[in-house]
Amino acid sequence: MDEIEYARVYQELAAILNEFNLGWVAQQVADTVEIGQTIEERSPKRKTPLLKIEDYTAKEQLLLLIDSVEQATVNTSEMADEIAYFLKVESETSPLGTKITFASSGAEGARTTDFASHLTAPRNKQAIALKDLLEKLPSEPRNYLTNSDIKSKLSSSINPDFNGVTEQANIFDVYLFTILLKAIANEGGTIYYNNILDETPKYLTFRKTAGKIHGTAHPYTYAVVEFADKPPLEVHLGVKVQGRAGVLHNCNILILYQKEANMCRLLNREPRHSQVILAVKSQHSTSELKLEMAGAFIGLSSDIRYEGGSYFISNSYSEPVAKLLTMARKKWELKIFPSSTNDVNRLMYSFQTIFKDFKARN
């Protein structure tokens, strides 16, 4: 198989993605290809390797695209299935149903998705079958019957409610929310749910993008956390927090003292960083993470001081991003999706340490 053949298969797969409103996946790969790949040249005479940028070959571009499609289908369907299982377990002790509403800060623009297991499990099964087909592409490019098979499996594996870039980022945040709540439960915390109207919700309602913790356009849901003889906490998705410099920062997940959250709702103001236990900045991407994402997080975290710290978490990976965050001594986890078991467990145990310290400190 030559470079021309790899390029043709790449274009065919990109065209299929456009048919299913997944053109943004191909665009993320195209952006990565445009940047090129960093290569290290090592020498026994130098302690630090020399870096140079090389173009991706046509085969490497195809492999990047295949991996990105798997991120957008297989990994996302796995997350949806995990969320479905979480809601099923929670429904045994709370009135939560299987639906989740993602709403904007305005009165319009809400979308409700059903995460019932009987809906998510078949999609997950089809996504795994799609993965098997995709991994054959580099070795079987002339089997053009595969294209119709790919379309069939793609149609069956994606949920049209969240095949966009924003919607998949929302799913990722809810998945992280479930990991966090599992960590709280493992540390002996009691969890129940409330909403901005001070009602027990029948289903979860989350913001599409970060907004006001006191916003009432929709009955936004949050989790209340109680440890014995400790100040109660709240867990919110998609809210803003005030940093030391007096500017507001977006947080995908925020844990703060309930006393502070009540004052924010009473006075219509945003939380102060000094009253925050933990914050997560998440980045969902189907392609390799860009270095500037880590740089932005480092700048953000320098303006905020939390008791438990702030985390940069992504479903994707980038060696330069991992290296930069490590050298800056920031908390981070990459490749967070259900089948990446070791990485997910490490993240959950790291969260548990935050709550272990919280119980000892308060």
RODO-2510 file (C-alpha; in nm, 4 decimals, decimal comma):
residues 362
     n   res          X          Y          Z
     1     m     0,0000     0,0000     0,0000
     2     d     0,1545     0,3305    -0,1053
     3     e     0,1100     0,6874     0,0170
     4     i    -0,1444     0,7675    -0,2541
     5     e    -0,3649     0,4802    -0,1378
     6     y    -0,3407     0,5858     0,2276
     7     a    -0,4336     0,9431     0,1301
     8     r    -0,7356     0,8201    -0,0668
     9     v    -0,8639     0,6113     0,2243
    10     y    -0,8126     0,9118     0,4538
    11     q    -1,0259     1,1309     0,2287
    12     e    -1,2994     0,8678     0,2033
    13     l    -1,3177     0,8299     0,5808
    14     a    -1,3239     1,2089     0,6269
    15     a    -1,6136     1,2291     0,3766
    16     i    -1,8059     0,9649     0,5721
    17     l    -1,7593     1,1669     0,8902
    18     n    -1,9056     1,4741     0,7198
    19     e    -2,2158     1,2745     0,6297
    20     f    -2,2761     1,2054     0,9983
    21     n    -2,2066     1,5622     1,1211
    22     l    -1,8690     1,4527     1,2553
    23     g    -1,6657     1,6730     1,0256
    24     w    -1,5198     1,8457     1,3329
    25     v    -1,3356     1,5215     1,4133
    26     a    -1,1574     1,5289     1,0785
    27     q    -1,0877     1,9005     1,1295
    28     q    -0,9180     1,8372     1,4637
    29     v    -0,6951     1,5813     1,2937
    30     a    -0,6247     1,8235     1,0089
    31     d    -0,5165     2,0849     1,2638
    32     t    -0,2787     1,8333     1,4220
    33     v    -0,1378     1,7388     1,0834
    34     e    -0,0860     2,1054     0,9974
    35     i     0,1265     2,1566     1,3091
    36     g     0,3400     1,8504     1,2375
    37     q     0,5048     1,6146     1,4823
    38     t     0,7945     1,6914     1,7127
    39     i     1,0910     1,4586     1,6811
    40     e     1,3740     1,4340     1,9346
    41     e     1,7289     1,3921     1,8132
    42     r     1,9419     1,2523     2,0931
    43     s     2,3184     1,2420     2,1153
    44     p     2,5498     1,1067     2,3892
    45     k     2,7293     1,4417     2,3719
    46     r     2,4178     1,6403     2,4674
    47     k     2,2054     1,6183     2,7837
    48     t     1,9080     1,7836     2,6159
    49     p     1,7802     1,6408     2,2859
    50     l     1,7446     1,8652     1,9848
    51     l     1,3891     1,9071     1,8601
    52     k     1,2681     1,9307     1,5053
    53     i     0,9291     1,9271     1,3333
    54     e     0,8479     1,6689     1,0693
    55     d     0,5416     1,6200     0,8516
    56     y     0,3125     1,3247     0,9108
    57     t     0,3190     1,0613     0,6384
    58     a    -0,0076     0,9701     0,4674
    59     k    -0,0220     0,6470     0,6661
    60     e     0,0349     0,8328     0,9928
    61     q    -0,2424     1,0773     0,9018
    62     l    -0,4820     0,7888     0,8402
    63     l    -0,3907     0,6302     1,1733
    64     l    -0,4512     0,9644     1,3457
    65     l    -0,7948     0,9897     1,1874
    66     i    -0,8860     0,6329     1,2817
    67     d    -0,7829     0,6979     1,6421
    68     s    -0,9892     1,0178     1,6470
    69     v    -1,2986     0,8385     1,5182
    70     e    -1,2534     0,5825     1,7944
    71     q    -1,2337     0,8651     2,0485
    72     a    -1,5575     1,0166     1,9181
    73     t    -1,7459     0,6877     1,8984
    74     v    -1,6034     0,4024     2,1069
    75     n    -1,4764     0,6081     2,3994
    76     t    -1,7806     0,8357     2,4049
    77     s    -2,0219     0,5426     2,3922
    78     e    -1,8287     0,3804     2,6784
    79     m    -1,8669     0,7004     2,8803
    80     a    -2,2395     0,7105     2,8068
    81     d    -2,2712     0,3501     2,9198
    82     e    -2,0831     0,4290     3,2416
    83     i    -2,3126     0,7261     3,3043
    84     a    -2,6146     0,5018     3,2470
    85     y    -2,4877     0,2533     3,5050
    86     f    -2,4182     0,5364     3,7506
    87     l    -2,7737     0,6716     3,7140
    88     k    -2,9170     0,3243     3,7573
    89     v    -2,7284     0,2777     4,0850
    90     e    -2,8194     0,6266     4,2075
    91     s    -3,1877     0,5702     4,1316
    92     e    -3,1901     0,2993     4,3982
    93     t    -3,1431     0,5618     4,6716
    94     s    -3,2678     0,8820     4,5035
    95     p    -3,5483     0,9867     4,2657
    96     l    -3,3047     1,0494     3,9794
    97     g    -3,4221     0,9176     3,6460
    98     t    -3,2109     0,8195     3,3473
    99     k    -3,2355     1,1522     3,1623
   100     i    -2,9892     1,4406     3,1682
   101     t    -3,0669     1,7891     3,0388
   102     f    -2,7864     2,0098     2,9077
   103     a    -2,8969     2,3720     2,9081
   104     s    -2,7543     2,7085     2,8114
   105     s    -2,7603     3,0156     3,0345
   106     g    -3,0680     3,1445     2,8503
   107     a    -3,4280     3,0305     2,8719
   108     e    -3,3947     2,8435     2,5412
   109     g    -3,1449     2,5895     2,4160
   110     a    -3,1998     2,2928     2,6488
   111     r    -3,1560     1,9386     2,5213
   112     t    -3,2516     1,6262     2,7149
   113     t    -3,0808     1,2922     2,6510
   114     d    -3,1880     0,9550     2,7847
   115     f    -2,9032     0,7511     2,9329
   116     a    -3,1016     0,4344     2,9970
   117     s    -2,8825     0,1241     2,9738
   118     h    -3,1063    -0,0393     2,7147
   119     l    -3,0202     0,2536     2,4840
   120     t    -2,6505     0,3004     2,5616
   121     a    -2,5443    -0,0659     2,5654
   122     p    -2,6419    -0,1438     2,2017
   123     r    -2,4643     0,1697     2,0788
   124     n    -2,1556     0,0694     2,2709
   125     k    -2,1637    -0,2760     2,1129
   126     q    -2,1895    -0,1233     1,7643
   127     a    -1,9060     0,1181     1,8427
   128     i    -1,6787    -0,1725     1,9319
   129     a    -1,7705    -0,3403     1,6012
   130     l    -1,6908    -0,0114     1,4246
   131     k    -1,3488    -0,0069     1,5904
   132     d    -1,2746    -0,3532     1,4504
   133     l    -1,3625    -0,2328     1,1000
   134     l    -1,1548     0,0838     1,1263
   135     e    -0,8456    -0,1008     1,2403
   136     k    -0,8615    -0,3101     0,9212
   137     l    -0,8511    -0,0051     0,6945
   138     p    -0,4714     0,0389     0,6773
   139     s    -0,4256    -0,3250     0,5748
   140     e    -0,7376    -0,3699     0,3592
   141     p    -0,7765    -0,0419     0,1667
   142     r    -0,9098    -0,2000    -0,1490
   143     n    -1,2063    -0,3575     0,0227
   144     y    -1,4445    -0,0736    -0,0559
   145     l    -1,7368    -0,2750     0,0739
   146     t    -1,5923    -0,1812     0,4109
   147     n    -1,7082     0,1774     0,3545
   148     s    -2,0751     0,0760     0,3580
   149     d    -2,0074    -0,1332     0,6672
   150     i    -1,8436     0,1656     0,8349
   151     k    -2,1437     0,3844     0,7572
   152     s    -2,3794     0,1230     0,8991
   153     k    -2,1824     0,0773     1,2206
   154     l    -2,1277     0,4523     1,2569
   155     s    -2,4989     0,5186     1,2214
   156     s    -2,5776     0,2611     1,4912
   157     s    -2,3045     0,3631     1,7358
   158     i    -2,3492     0,7402     1,7616
   159     n    -2,6214     0,9224     1,9478
   160     p    -2,7302     1,2231     1,7379
   161     d    -2,7936     1,4122     2,0629
   162     f    -2,4210     1,4366     2,1301
   163     n    -2,2213     1,3952     1,8113
   164     g    -2,1042     1,7591     1,8212
   165     v    -1,7867     1,8912     1,9790
   166     t    -1,9676     2,0734     2,2627
   167     e    -2,2031     1,7840     2,3342
   168     q    -1,9181     1,5344     2,3593
   169     a    -1,7347     1,7685     2,5957
   170     n    -2,0510     1,7759     2,8106
   171     i    -2,0586     1,3948     2,8208
   172     f    -1,6937     1,3923     2,9273
   173     d    -1,7660     1,6317     3,2145
   174     v    -2,0560     1,4183     3,3388
   175     y    -1,8312     1,1117     3,3200
   176     l    -1,5721     1,2935     3,5357
   177     f    -1,8573     1,3898     3,7700
   178     t    -1,9360     1,0184     3,8214
   179     i    -1,5695     0,9383     3,8953
   180     l    -1,5569     1,2182     4,1510
   181     l    -1,8746     1,1064     4,3261
   182     k    -1,7437     0,7499     4,3432
   183     a    -1,4314     0,8833     4,5139
   184     i    -1,6477     1,0721     4,7641
   185     a    -1,8521     0,7599     4,8377
   186     n    -1,5350     0,5553     4,8825
   187     e    -1,4213     0,8046     5,1477
   188     g    -1,7473     0,7662     5,3380
   189     g    -1,9276     1,0737     5,2092
   190     t    -2,3057     1,0913     5,1875
   191     i    -2,4365     1,2338     4,8598
   192     y    -2,7740     1,3743     4,7655
   193     y    -2,8913     1,6050     4,4908
   194     n    -3,0483     1,9474     4,4855
   195     n    -3,1107     2,2185     4,2285
   196     i    -3,0953     2,5943     4,2113
   197     l    -3,4656     2,6126     4,3035
   198     d    -3,3886     2,4218     4,6262
   199     e    -3,5836     2,1196     4,5047
   200     t    -3,4967     1,7522     4,4878
   201     p    -3,4497     1,6949     4,1129
   202     k    -3,6203     1,4156     3,9231
   203     y    -3,3335     1,4178     3,6742
   204     l    -3,0008     1,5962     3,6328
   205     t    -2,9752     1,9349     3,4604
   206     f    -2,6294     2,0703     3,3781
   207     r    -2,4934     2,3767     3,1993
   208     k    -2,3582     2,3451     2,8467
   209     t    -2,0903     2,6030     2,9217
   210     a    -1,9612     2,7612     3,2408
   211     g    -2,2019     3,0136     3,3896
   212     k    -2,3327     3,1669     3,7116
   213     i    -2,3620     2,9397     4,0126
   214     h    -2,6740     3,1388     4,1042
   215     g    -2,8272     3,1332     3,7540
   216     t    -3,1954     3,0362     3,7496
   217     a    -3,2684     3,0081     3,3760
   218     h    -3,2953     2,6316     3,4300
   219     p    -3,3144     2,4108     3,7422
   220     y    -2,9405     2,3400     3,7388
   221     t    -2,8464     2,0398     3,9507
   222     y    -2,5622     2,0021     4,1985
   223     a    -2,4559     1,7331     4,4436
   224     v    -2,4471     1,7980     4,8173
   225     v    -2,1731     1,6094     5,0022
   226     e    -2,1669     1,5437     5,3750
   227     f    -1,8958     1,3816     5,5835
   228     a    -1,9665     1,3132     5,9502
   229     d    -1,9034     1,6231     6,1664
   230     k    -1,7526     1,8161     5,8725
   231     p    -1,8743     2,1251     5,6846
   232     p    -2,1044     2,0236     5,3958
   233     l    -1,9797     2,0668     5,0400
   234     e    -2,1377     2,1117     4,6977
   235     v    -2,0253     1,9738     4,3607
   236     h    -2,1138     2,1848     4,0552
   237     l    -2,0570     2,1424     3,6823
   238     g    -1,9805     2,4395     3,4608
   239     v    -1,9523     2,7405     3,6917
   240     k    -1,7197     3,0398     3,7216
   241     v    -1,4967     3,1194     4,0196
   242     q    -1,3237     3,4433     4,1213
   243     g    -0,9442     3,4329     4,1271
   244     r    -0,6966     3,6363     4,3308
   245     a    -0,6612     3,8916     4,0527
   246     g    -1,0335     3,9649     4,0634
   247     v    -1,1159     3,7924     3,7345
   248     l    -1,3534     3,5018     3,6713
   249     h    -1,2285     3,1620     3,5593
   250     n    -1,4289     2,8801     3,4015
   251     c    -1,4345     2,5538     3,5944
   252     n    -1,5753     2,2370     3,4429
   253     i    -1,6167     2,0844     3,7900
   254     l    -1,6064     2,2795     4,1147
   255     i    -1,6282     2,1637     4,4773
   256     l    -1,6803     2,4329     4,7374
   257     y    -1,8122     2,4820     5,0879
   258     q    -2,1911     2,4883     5,0951
   259     k    -2,1805     2,7979     5,3127
   260     e    -2,0072     2,9846     5,0291
   261     a    -2,2485     2,8452     4,7686
   262     n    -2,5472     2,9647     4,9771
   263     m    -2,3989     3,3137     5,0014
   264     c    -2,3434     3,3192     4,6243
   265     r    -2,7088     3,2311     4,5641
   266     l    -2,8251     3,4862     4,8195
   267     l    -2,6087     3,7745     4,6952
   268     n    -2,5964     3,6812     4,3235
   269     r    -2,2180     3,6660     4,3155
   270     e    -1,9588     3,4090     4,2089
   271     p    -1,7561     3,1855     4,4456
   272     r    -1,4270     3,3019     4,5903
   273     h    -1,1274     3,0784     4,5234
   274     s    -1,0462     3,0668     4,8954
   275     q    -1,3713     2,8756     4,9570
   276     v    -1,3073     2,6116     4,6930
   277     i    -1,1873     2,2624     4,7766
   278     l    -1,1185     2,1334     4,4270
   279     a    -1,1520     2,2500     4,0671
   280     v    -1,1201     2,0614     3,7401
   281     k    -1,0367     2,2087     3,4027
   282     s    -1,1272     1,9446     3,1465
   283     q    -1,0395     1,9292     2,7794
   284     h    -1,2160     1,6834     2,5515
   285     s    -1,0393     1,6279     2,2220
   286     t    -1,0450     1,3564     1,9589
   287     s    -0,6937     1,4464     1,8450
   288     e    -0,3644     1,5200     2,0181
   289     l    -0,3814     1,7948     2,2788
   290     k    -0,2304     2,1273     2,1828
   291     l     0,0435     2,2640     2,4051
   292     e    -0,1310     2,5990     2,4509
   293     m    -0,4106     2,4191     2,6392
   294     a    -0,1645     2,3251     2,9123
   295     g    -0,0163     2,6753     2,9049
   296     a    -0,3584     2,8308     2,9594
   297     f    -0,4238     2,5985     3,2528
   298     i    -0,0905     2,6867     3,4146
   299     g    -0,1782     3,0545     3,3856
   300     l    -0,5253     2,9955     3,5289
   301     s    -0,4021     2,7900     3,8235
   302     s    -0,1465     3,0564     3,9166
   303     d    -0,4367     3,2957     3,9903
   304     i    -0,6221     3,0440     4,2052
   305     r    -0,5321     2,8664     4,5267
   306     y    -0,7564     2,5783     4,6299
   307     e    -0,7327     2,3606     4,9391
   308     g    -0,7133     2,0457     4,7318
   309     g    -0,5705     2,1986     4,4178
   310     s    -0,6792     2,2188     4,0562
   311     y    -0,6617     1,9439     3,7950
   312     f    -0,6144     1,9406     3,4196
   313     i    -0,7936     1,6321     3,2845
   314     s    -0,8390     1,5139     2,9269
   315     n    -0,9516     1,2076     2,7370
   316     s    -0,6686     1,2665     2,4900
   317     y    -0,2897     1,2645     2,5255
   318     s     0,0151     1,4649     2,4320
   319     e     0,3672     1,3984     2,5528
   320     p     0,4649     1,7701     2,5412
   321     v     0,1526     1,8596     2,7444
   322     a     0,2312     1,5906     3,0024
   323     k     0,5910     1,7094     3,0234
   324     l     0,4979     2,0774     3,0597
   325     l     0,2377     2,0129     3,3324
   326     t     0,4797     1,7898     3,5202
   327     m     0,7608     2,0458     3,5076
   328     a     0,5132     2,3112     3,6296
   329     r     0,4141     2,0757     3,9167
   330     k     0,0466     2,0750     3,8294
   331     k    -0,2038     1,7982     3,8897
   332     w    -0,3039     1,6303     3,5656
   333     e    -0,4440     1,3135     3,4157
   334     l    -0,4692     1,2303     3,0466
   335     k    -0,6288     0,9375     2,8591
   336     i    -0,9296     0,9340     3,0921
   337     f    -1,1976     0,7092     2,9432
   338     p    -1,3555     0,3861     3,0734
   339     s    -1,1294     0,1314     2,9047
   340     s    -0,8186     0,3163     3,0291
   341     t    -0,8662     0,1475     3,3652
   342     n    -0,5332     0,2247     3,5297
   343     d    -0,5509     0,5959     3,4477
   344     v    -0,9126     0,6217     3,5691
   345     n    -0,8330     0,4412     3,8943
   346     r    -0,5322     0,6647     3,9561
   347     l    -0,7510     0,9720     3,9093
   348     m    -1,0180     0,8398     4,1449
   349     y    -0,7612     0,7580     4,4131
   350     s    -0,6125     1,1054     4,3725
   351     f    -0,9579     1,2539     4,4312
   352     q    -0,9973     1,0329     4,7386
   353     t    -0,6768     1,1783     4,8800
   354     i    -0,8277     1,5269     4,8504
   355     f    -1,1235     1,4231     5,0664
   356     k    -0,9057     1,2305     5,3097
   357     d    -0,7095     1,5537     5,3668
   358     f    -1,0321     1,7566     5,3860
   359     k    -1,1632     1,5364     5,6688
   360     a    -0,8345     1,5647     5,8572
   361     r    -0,8111     1,9414     5,8108
   362     n    -1,1662     2,0386     5,9110
***
